[in-house]
Structure formats: C-alpha cells, structure tokens
Amino acid sequence: MKEWMLISWNVNGIRAVSKKEVNENLIFNEWLHKISPDALCLQETKAHPEQLTAKLLNPQGFVSNWSSAERKGYSGVVTYSKIKPMRLNSTLPADKYNNEGRLMETEFPDFVLLNVYFPNGKLNAERLRYKMGFYDAFLEHVINLRNEGKSVIICGDVNTAHTEIDLTHPKSNQDVSGFLPKERKWIDKLISIGFIDTFRHLNKEPENYTWWSARAIVKGVTARERNVGWRIDYFYVSDDLIDKVSESYMLKDVMGSDHCPIVLKLKV
C-alpha cells in the first residue's frame, strides 16, 4: 500500500509565481522539491510549454503533462507527477469546451486524477452560460469514467462556493456568480452521483477558505490578512476511495497567488 500526497493550486500564472518566494524563503521550484508531492496539479498556468524554462517545463524528478489554451496568457493546467501516467486526456465530449486548456486527466493504476480549471462566470451572461455548459459536459465525462469502473479524484478551482460556510459573506453574494443557486446545485449533482468533498468530510469548521480577492484591501489590510475569502478549490473523490483518504487540508502559509494550495493524502 502506498500513501499518495496530491496538491492542487491555482497559481494565477506559473511564470509569475515561479519568481516569487512562496514559503519559508523558498521560490516555487525549491518549494516543490522540498514538499515533494506525488502529484502537483496547477490551474491557471497562463502559459504554453514553449514559453517556459526547463525547470518549470520538466522539474527534476517529475513528469509533466500540459494543457494550454489556444489564447496565449490565459487559463491552462499542468499536472506534475513522480510516476508516468498510464493514460492522458485533455478533452470533454463537447468540442466547444476544449480550446481553453481546462482539463488534464492522468490515469494511474489505482485512480484517474482529473486536474480541472472550471470557468469563471462573473464577466457576463455569456460566460456564465459557458460555465454551466462546461459543468454539464464535465459531469457527463465523470459519469462515463465511473461507468467504466474507474476510481476518480477531481481537483482544482471549481469557481463556486458550495454552501454558506464556504464564504465569508454568503448573504451579499447570493446573486453573484460563484454562489448562484444553479452553480451550487451543480455541486449537489456531483455529490449525488457519488463524489465526496474530502475537506468537508473531515472538517466542518467555518472560516476555511482557498481564495481571497487581491483587490479587497481595507485600510491597507488585504482580504487574505483579514481572512475574508471563499472556498472554491476542492478535492472530490468517488465514494469507493473515501475510506482511503487520511488527510485533506489547505496550505494557507504558501503565498504567491490569490489562492492557496490544497492537499489530499490517501492510501491505495
């Protein structure tokens, strides 16, 4: 039996975060090798592989698999893993959702790992429709994987807080994309087909967030310093894996992005 340590992090630009001290005076690559996860799933990389240094493209000891948006400097995901995946996929059943680099699917002997950067619906009604359509196409894909008998782990920036405990100001955000009833109902659907929010399975405490607005500064104090935030980054596992989960938590002391990394540990 092996214990896997998986980390998911929306880095808001991998080239930008790579130049920053993210934890204990360590820059990104140094932090990666010190914490040494079995897989690191990054979202919002905002880069094509040809734009990256060798250290970011293929960190020593890791295999990297990239999915980039057609539009440069936008979206994108990468999964770094110590083990070479058996299979890769970066597409959903509907082609219209495959040009923004939002999915990297890696299959290992005991599970399929889905690293996903779900769309943000705040810009306008059209982007909200795109987000909801992406949600539905992704759900169809996950159902197909489960019907094939696969154990599935979903991680990434879902861009929706599920319940009132998952954001600081639920009442004032009920009409804001990211906390709309229909967005939250989609998470209910995901749970109804047998997926479990690993953090909430283990921790019912409020004031645990993964994203803080960089613009919400009050009297020189940031939203992160005040812990005014949203929990919109998740690890979900199919129900056949939940007994194998040992830990699920945030790395709130890791800086460099408006999100913090989240961790899942499980024994398979």
N, C-alpha and C positions, 0 to 999 in steps of 0.2 A: 504494500500500500504506500502511496506517495501523497504527501501534502503539497498541494499547489497553492502558490501565492499569486493572485491576479490583481493587477492595479488598473484602474480606469481613470483617465484625466482629460478634461477639455483644457488644452493648453493655450487656446486663443492665439495660435501662431507658433509653430515649432521653432522657426528661426529666431523669433523674438525671445522665447523662453530659454532657448539654448544659451543665450548670452547672459542670463541672469543668475544670481545666487538664489537658489530655490530653497535650500535648507542647510543650516549649520555651516555657512560659508561655502557650500558646495554648488558649483554650477551644474546644469542639467545632467550632462554625461557622467560627472563624478557621482551625483546623487543616484543615478540609475544603477551604476555598478556597486555602490555601497548598499543600496536596499535590495538589489538583485532579485527581482520578482521572476517567476517562471514565465509570465507574460505581462507586458505593459501595453494597454490599449489606449491610444491617444485619439482625441477628436479635435476638430477644427485646426488641423495642421496648417492649412493655408499655403501649401507648397506642393510642387511637383518634384519627383525624385532628382531630376537633373539640376534643380536649384539648390541642392543640399551638399554639405560637406560629407566626407566619407564617415566621420564619426557619428553623424546623425542618420545617414542613409543605412549604414550597417554597423551598429555598435559592436565592439568585440564581444563574442560570446552569445550573440543574439542573431536570429534570423528575422528579417524584416519583410513585411508584406503591406504594400501601399495601395490605397485607392484615392485618386485625386479627382477633383472637379475639372470639368472642361475649362471653366473660367479660372484663370490664374489668381492666386492670392485669396482663394475662397474655399470654405468648407474643407473636406478631406479627412481621412482617417489613416492610421497605421497601427499594425499590431507587431510588436517585437516579441519574440518567443525564444526560449532556450532550446526548444525541440522543434524540428521542422514539421509543419503540419502535413497531415496525410492528404488534405484536400483544401482548395481555396475557392471562394466565390465572392463576388462583389456586386451582384445584381439581384434585383427583385423581379417578380413575374411581370410587372408592368414597366415597359421600357422608359416611360416618361419620368421615372424616379431614379434613373441610373446614370445621369450625367453630372451629378453634384458630388460624387465621391463620398457617399454617406454610409457605406457598409463595407466591412471586411470580415468575412466569415472564414474561420480557420477550424479544421476538424482534427481532433486528437483522438487517441484510442478510446478514451472514456467519455468524451463530450464534444459537442460543437460549440465553439465560442463565437458569439456574434458581437462585434465591436461596431456600435452604431452612433452616428451623429444625426439625431432626428431634427427636422426643420423647425425653425422658429416662425411663429405665425403672427408676430406683433407688427410687422411692417404694414400690411394692408390685407383686405379681404381675400385677394388672390393668393397671397402666401399662406393664409390660414386654410384655404381650400386645399392647397398643395400639401400642407402639413397633415391634414386629416386624410387625404388620399394616400400619402406615404404611410401613415399609421395603418390603414386598412391593408395595403399591399404587403407591408411587413408582417402583419398578423397572419395573412394567408400563407406567407412563406414559412412562418414558425409552425403553423398547424401542419403544413406538409412535412416538415422535419420531424415533428412528433409522430405523425402517422407512419413515417419510415422507421420508427423505433429509436430515434436519436435522443440522447440526453442533451439538453440545451442550456447554455448560460448566455444571458443577454446582459451587455453592459454598455454604458455610455450616457450621453447627455440626452435625456428624453424631452427636455424643454417644457415639462409640465410638472407642477407640484400636485401630488395626488390628493391629499386631504389637508384640512385646516392646520394640522400640527406641522405641516411641511413648509410653512412660510410664516414670516413674522406678522404680516398684515393681511389675513385672509379676507376680511370684510371689504376692504377698499380695493381688492384685486379680483373680485368675482366677475367683473366684466372685462378683464384683461386677458389676452391670450397668454397661456401658461397656467391659468387657473380657471378657464372656462368650463362649465359643466360638461360640454361634449368632449373636451380634451381629457377631463378626469374620468369620464365614463369609459373612454378607450382603455385606460389603465385598469378599470374594473373588468373589462372584457379580457384583457391579458391575464389577469388573476383568475378569472372564471374558467379559462381553458387549462389551468393547472400550473401557473407560474407564481412564484413566491418572491416577494420583496425581501431580500435577505437581511437588510439592515433593520427593517421594521419587525421582522420575525424575531430578532434578538434584542431590539432596543425600542422601547415605547416612549422614550423621553422626548420632550419638546426641545426647541432651540438647537436642533442639529441640522445644519444647512451645508450645502456644497457650492452655492453661488451667491455672490454679493455684488450688487451694482457698483461699478467703479465710479459712477457719476453722482451717487448719493452721498455727498460729503456735507456734513452739518458742522459748522463752526470749526472747520479744519479736521474733523474726525470722520474717517471713512465708514462706510456701511459694514465693512468686514471688522473693523475695530469695535464697532457697536454691536456686531452680530445681528444685523438686520438683513436677513437673507432668505433664500429659497433652497429647498432640497429638490433638485431636478436631475441629479445624476444617480444612477441606480445600478445595482447588480440584482438581476432576477435569475432564478434557477427553476428548471422544470421540477415538478414535485418529487420525481424519483431521485433527485440529488439532495433534497433538503436535509436529510439525515447525515449527509456527508459534510455539511457546512459547519465549520468550527468558529469562524470569526467573520464579521462584516462591519467595517468602520471607516471613518474619514481620517485623512492626514491633514488636519487643519493647520499645522505649522509649516506646511510646504507652500511656498509662495511662487510668484512668477506669472500667475494667471488670475482672472476673476473667479475661477473655480478652484476647488481643492481636489486632490486625488482621493479616490475611494478604493478600499481594499476588500478582497474576498479571499478567505482561506478555506480550502476544503480538502478532504482526504478521499482519494479514489484509488 
